[in-house]
Amino acid sequence: MNSQTTSAARSSAAPLQPELTKRKLLVLAWLDRLAPVLAALAVIGVWELICRVFALPNYLLPSPSAIVTSAFALDPGIWLTHTWATLRVSLGGYALAIIIAIPLAVLLANSRLMSRTLYPMLVVIQSTPIVGVAPIIVVLMGAGEMPRIFITFLITFFPIVVSTVTGLMSTPEELKELSRSLGASKAREIRNIQLPFAVPYIFSALRISITLAIIGAVVAEFVAAEKGLGFFIAFSTSFLRIPQAFAALIVLVTLSLLLFQVIALVQRWLFPWSLPKESR
């Protein structure tokens, strides 16, 4: 009787075990997805608590609730105007960097003379502090959007060149020799062999550079601008409207993250084969 009861209990518990495992895996999967959100909410909660407990004034460290209140206190048209101004400059400089950097990278990767001649100059340009050069660029190019676009271009240009050259140089030498033995032209070798190998490197640089484009636009707006989120931050801090400055900073971070995700989606849609297997 005892053995029958034990076997019956085991048989009834056996189906429950896989069910519990499935639930556990589901909970762990949801925790994995929600971990960044929960961490961000925890940081915001601690921030709010510190500001309230220590009664910190807004001009030193505004609380998240004060930042949200100040953001909604402004006309949405003001936010749209400044955000669009920054986005326009960022995308303009970013597009110019792509148009110039990728063909230049192809030239550097396939010409030893050009690489030895131009690469040191590119390193010098990248090593020059843009914040120090920005006022000179504004004086040389005058007022308007062109100097801001050019400053953004300078900041975003170098990573694209370096990553693209690295990707092109990573093409296996045997594939190049095979294309030459089949009589393929140099242009065809670059288009059909080298560039596909460079696609993961190019998109890696594009994701980095789109965030740098936002930084470049803000730096340019600090120097000379009448609108834009960088200008708005400088204007707000000059009048000690720190919650508004924090709100503009949050908009900048959000904009940068959204553009980063757009580039990632473009790669996923157009070049899914270039992604790691676990990311497809």
C-alpha positions, 0 to 999 in steps of 0.5 A: 500500500505504501509503495502504491501511494509513493508511486502515485505521488511520483507520477502526479508530481512528474508532469508538474516539474516541466511546467514549473521549469517553463514558468521559471524560464518565462519569468527569467526571460521577462526579468532579462527584458525588463532589467534595464527599465527596472534599473532606470526606475530604481535610479530615478527613485533614488534620485528623487528621494535624495533631492527630497530628503536633503531638500536640494535646491533646483539650481543645484540638482533638480529632482526628476519630478521638477524636471518633468514639471518644467518640461511640460510647463513649456509650449510643445512648439518650443521643444519641436523647434529646438529639437528639429534644429539639432536634428537637422544639423546632426543629420546634415553633418552625418550624411556629409560624413558618410558621403565622403568617408566611405569612398575615401576609405575605399581609396585608402584601403586600395592605395598604399600611396594614398594611405601613407599620404592622407592617413596622418593628416586625418589623425591630426584632424581627429586629434585637434580639439573640436571645441577649440577649433569651432569658434575659428570655423564659425568665423571662417564660414560665417553665420548659419547652419553650414559651420555647425554642419561642418563641425558635426561632420568633423566629429563623425567623419573619422570613426567611419573612415577607420572602421571602413578601412579596417573592414575592407582590409579584412577581406581574405586575400585568397578571394581577391586572388580568385577574383583577379584570376577570373578577370574581374576588374578592380571596381568589381572586386571592391563592389562584390568582395571587399564592401560586403566584408566591410558591411559589419564594420561600416554599420558599427561605425555608423552606430557610433557616429550617429551619437557623435553627430548629436554631440557635434551639433550640441558643441556647434550650438554652444558656439554659435546658434539661435536655436537648438537643444544645445543653445537651449541648454546654454540659455537655460543655465545662464538664467539658472533654469536648471530643470529646463536644462536637464529636460533638454539633456533628456531630450538629447539622450532620447534623440541619440538613442532613437537614431542609434536604434534606427541605424540598427534597424536599417542594418537588420532590414537591409543586411541581416546576413551581416549580423551575428547569428544570435542577433538575427 
